[in-house]
Every structure is written in structure tokens, then in C-alpha cells.
Amino acid sequence: MKKRYMMKEQQNNRTRWLHLRLTPDEFERLQNLYNKSTCPKLSDFARKNLLQKPIVMKYRNESLDALMTELIQLKAQLSSIGNNFNQAVKKLHTLAHISEFRHWIMAYESEKKVLLDSIDQIKKHIQNLAEKWLQS
């Protein structure tokens, strides 16, 4: 049993060299194709191509990429809106000694919480989408 395994192993050893010269453009094209594949080494990629074996290529959904770009921008804008709202409410708290503002501040504290909770939920959804996008 052990002999058979050894014989098979010896038959699979690659003992022949193939020397190949490429122009810089050819090498760049080969490298770009290799980068789009799931092959662990360039030699594996080249061997599969030469022997006409199937190659698994990475696939990116361009529409999902565009969506992620938009969502990242939206996340940044939401953070900015939340920060600006917080700063405005803090500024109004300094005017709390004026009775008219005291009532207004109390009314908008609950709205502030709703806004910031909504922003946090949207950020979490964007983060979940980003994680799924990175796995694709």
C-alpha cells in the first residue's frame, strides 16, 4: 500500500522546467488576470492556462460596489448631521436660564434621542452591508 502511494507521489512531482520570456505588457496582462483568479500562485495560474484546465475567477458585483460607495458617503453625512445636532443642543443648554428656551429644550431632547437612535440604526445596517460586500 505504501509503495503505491510513493509511486503516485513520484509521478506527480514536477521535474521539467519551462522557461518563458514575456514583454512587460504581456507580464502585466498575465499578472492582472492572475490577480482576478483564486489561484494561490502565479505558476499555478499559468500551468492551468497552458493545460487548459478550469480557473476560478473572483467576481465583483459592480452595482453593489457603487451602492457601497453611496452608503459610505451617507454614513459620513449622517455622522456629521448627528454631531451638528448635538452641538446645537449643547449650545441651547447654555441658554437654559431663559424660561422660553427651557421648554423648547425639553421638547427637543426626545427628538434628539429619536434622531440619534435612527442614525445609529442606519450606521449598523451600513456596517452589515459592508461586511457582506467584503465577503463577496
C-alpha positions as CSV (number, residue, x, y, z in Angstrom):
1,M,0.0,0.0,0.0
2,K,2.8,2.4,0.9
3,K,4.6,1.6,-2.4
4,R,1.6,2.6,-4.5
5,Y,1.4,5.9,-2.6
6,M,5.1,6.6,-3.2
7,M,4.8,5.8,-6.9
8,K,1.9,8.1,-7.3
9,E,3.7,10.8,-5.4
10,Q,6.7,10.5,-7.6
11,Q,4.6,10.7,-10.8
12,N,3.0,13.9,-9.6
13,N,6.4,15.6,-9.0
14,R,7.1,18.4,-11.4
15,T,10.6,17.8,-12.7
16,R,10.5,19.7,-16.0
17,W,11.1,23.4,-16.4
18,L,9.5,25.7,-18.9
19,H,11.3,28.9,-19.4
20,L,9.2,31.7,-20.8
21,R,10.0,35.2,-21.7
22,L,7.4,37.9,-21.7
23,T,7.3,41.6,-22.6
24,P,6.4,43.9,-19.7
25,D,2.9,44.4,-21.2
26,E,2.4,40.6,-21.5
27,F,3.5,40.1,-18.0
28,E,1.3,42.9,-16.7
29,R,-1.7,41.3,-18.5
30,L,-0.9,37.9,-17.1
31,Q,-0.5,39.4,-13.6
32,N,-3.8,41.2,-13.9
33,L,-5.6,38.0,-14.9
34,Y,-3.8,36.1,-12.1
35,N,-4.9,38.8,-9.5
36,K,-8.6,38.2,-10.6
37,S,-8.3,34.5,-10.0
38,T,-8.3,32.4,-6.9
39,C,-5.0,30.6,-7.7
40,P,-2.6,30.8,-4.8
41,K,0.5,31.2,-7.0
42,L,1.2,32.7,-10.4
43,S,2.8,29.4,-11.5
44,D,-0.5,27.5,-10.7
45,F,-2.4,30.1,-12.7
46,A,0.0,29.8,-15.7
47,R,0.0,26.0,-15.6
48,K,-3.8,25.8,-15.5
49,N,-4.0,28.2,-18.5
50,L,-1.4,26.3,-20.5
51,L,-3.0,22.9,-19.8
52,Q,-6.5,24.4,-20.5
53,K,-7.8,23.5,-17.0
54,P,-10.6,25.5,-15.4
55,I,-9.7,28.5,-13.4
56,V,-12.0,30.0,-10.8
57,M,-12.1,33.8,-11.1
58,K,-13.1,36.3,-8.4
59,Y,-16.3,38.1,-9.2
60,R,-17.3,41.6,-8.0
61,N,-20.8,42.9,-8.4
62,E,-20.2,46.5,-9.7
63,S,-23.7,47.7,-8.8
64,L,-23.1,46.5,-5.3
65,D,-19.7,48.3,-5.3
66,A,-21.5,51.5,-6.4
67,L,-24.1,51.1,-3.7
68,M,-21.4,50.6,-1.1
69,T,-19.7,53.9,-2.2
70,E,-23.1,55.7,-1.8
71,L,-23.7,54.1,1.6
72,I,-20.2,55.1,2.9
73,Q,-20.9,58.7,1.9
74,L,-24.4,58.5,3.5
75,K,-22.8,57.2,6.7
76,A,-20.4,60.1,6.9
77,Q,-23.2,62.6,6.3
78,L,-25.3,61.1,9.0
79,S,-22.4,61.3,11.4
80,S,-22.0,64.9,10.5
81,I,-25.7,65.6,11.0
82,G,-25.7,63.9,14.4
83,N,-22.6,65.9,15.5
84,N,-24.1,69.2,14.4
85,F,-27.4,68.4,16.1
86,N,-25.6,67.6,19.3
87,Q,-23.6,70.8,19.2
88,A,-26.7,72.9,18.6
89,V,-28.5,71.3,21.6
90,K,-25.4,71.8,23.9
91,K,-25.3,75.4,22.8
92,L,-29.0,75.8,23.7
93,H,-28.4,74.2,27.1
94,T,-26.2,77.2,27.9
95,L,-29.3,79.4,27.4
96,A,-31.4,77.2,29.8
97,H,-31.7,80.1,32.3
98,I,-34.2,81.8,29.9
99,S,-37.6,80.3,30.6
100,E,-38.7,80.2,27.0
101,F,-35.8,78.1,25.9
102,R,-36.2,75.7,28.8
103,H,-39.5,74.4,27.4
104,W,-38.1,74.2,23.9
105,I,-35.0,72.3,25.1
106,M,-37.1,69.7,26.9
107,A,-39.3,69.1,23.9
108,Y,-36.4,68.6,21.6
109,E,-34.4,66.3,23.9
110,S,-36.8,63.5,23.0
111,E,-36.5,64.3,19.3
112,K,-32.7,64.3,19.6
113,K,-32.8,60.8,21.1
114,V,-35.0,59.6,18.2
115,L,-32.7,61.2,15.6
116,L,-29.5,59.7,17.1
117,D,-31.1,56.3,17.5
118,S,-32.1,56.4,13.9
119,I,-28.6,57.4,12.8
120,D,-27.2,54.5,14.9
121,Q,-29.5,52.0,13.3
122,I,-28.7,53.2,9.8
123,K,-25.0,53.0,10.6
124,K,-25.4,49.4,11.8
125,H,-27.2,48.5,8.6
126,I,-24.5,50.1,6.5
127,Q,-21.8,48.2,8.5
128,N,-23.7,44.9,8.0
129,L,-23.9,45.6,4.2
130,A,-20.2,46.5,4.2
131,E,-19.3,43.2,5.8
132,K,-21.4,41.2,3.3
133,W,-19.8,43.2,0.5
134,L,-16.3,42.5,1.7
135,Q,-17.1,38.8,1.7
136,S,-18.3,38.8,-1.9
